[in-house]
Amino acid sequence: MPRCARCGNDFSFGSQLVPPAAPTANGPVSGLIANFDEEGYITEMESLGADINTTQDAWENPREYFDVCFECGSKDIIWN
């Protein structure tokens, strides 16, 4: 399960591999965002710029993709 070492978030994360579709100061940190359950499985994923193959690969390999905290923007993510 992912957890942010900075703020403790263990629910919602983005991917540095998929930049935001329209980068703005108040926009999302990523074009691919996922929510995780208590066991570390993806429960929901939103793609705002990733193609279908990238989205599918991220679903199957979340450790390789989700590396940015959606709450605080930290890249210090710990996977248990």
C-alpha positions as CSV (number, residue, x, y, z in Angstrom):
1,M,0.0,0.0,0.0
2,P,1.3,3.5,-0.8
3,R,1.8,6.1,1.9
4,C,3.1,9.6,1.8
5,A,6.1,10.0,4.1
6,R,5.4,13.7,4.4
7,C,1.6,14.0,5.2
8,G,0.6,10.3,5.9
9,N,-1.9,10.1,3.0
10,D,-2.6,6.5,2.1
11,F,-5.6,7.1,-0.2
12,S,-5.0,9.1,-3.3
13,F,-1.9,9.4,-5.6
14,G,-0.8,10.6,-9.0
15,S,1.8,9.6,-11.5
16,Q,4.8,11.7,-12.5
17,L,4.9,9.6,-15.7
18,V,1.6,11.2,-16.9
19,P,1.7,15.0,-16.8
20,P,-1.5,17.0,-16.2
21,A,-3.5,17.5,-19.4
22,A,-3.6,21.3,-18.7
23,P,-0.9,22.3,-16.2
24,T,-2.0,25.2,-14.0
25,A,-1.1,26.5,-10.6
26,N,-4.2,25.0,-9.0
27,G,-4.6,22.0,-11.3
28,P,-4.1,18.3,-10.5
29,V,-0.5,17.0,-9.9
30,S,-0.9,14.4,-12.6
31,G,-2.9,13.3,-15.6
32,L,-3.5,9.9,-13.9
33,I,-4.8,9.7,-10.4
34,A,-5.8,6.6,-8.3
35,N,-7.5,6.0,-5.0
36,F,-6.4,3.0,-3.0
37,D,-8.1,0.8,-0.3
38,E,-6.7,-0.3,3.0
39,E,-5.0,-3.3,1.4
40,G,-3.3,-1.3,-1.3
41,Y,-5.6,-2.1,-4.2
42,I,-6.8,0.5,-6.6
43,T,-10.5,1.2,-6.1
44,E,-10.8,4.1,-8.6
45,M,-8.7,5.7,-11.3
46,E,-9.1,8.9,-13.2
47,S,-7.2,9.5,-16.4
48,L,-6.9,13.1,-17.6
49,G,-4.2,12.6,-20.2
50,A,-3.1,9.0,-20.2
51,D,-3.9,6.7,-23.2
52,I,-5.7,3.4,-22.6
53,N,-2.5,1.3,-22.7
54,T,-0.8,3.5,-20.0
55,T,-4.0,3.4,-17.9
56,Q,-4.2,-0.3,-18.1
57,D,-0.5,-0.8,-17.3
58,A,-0.8,1.6,-14.3
59,W,-3.8,-0.5,-13.0
60,E,-1.8,-3.7,-13.3
61,N,1.5,-2.2,-12.0
62,P,0.6,0.6,-9.5
63,R,4.1,0.7,-7.8
64,E,5.6,1.7,-11.1
65,Y,3.3,4.6,-11.7
66,F,1.8,6.2,-8.5
67,D,4.6,8.2,-7.0
68,V,3.1,11.6,-6.1
69,C,0.9,12.4,-3.1
70,F,-2.4,13.9,-4.3
71,E,-2.9,15.6,-1.0
72,C,0.4,17.5,-0.5
73,G,2.3,17.0,-3.8
74,S,5.2,15.2,-2.1
75,K,7.2,12.7,-4.2
76,D,8.4,10.8,-1.0
77,I,6.1,7.8,-1.3
78,I,6.6,4.6,0.6
79,W,5.2,1.3,-0.7
80,N,4.6,-1.4,1.9
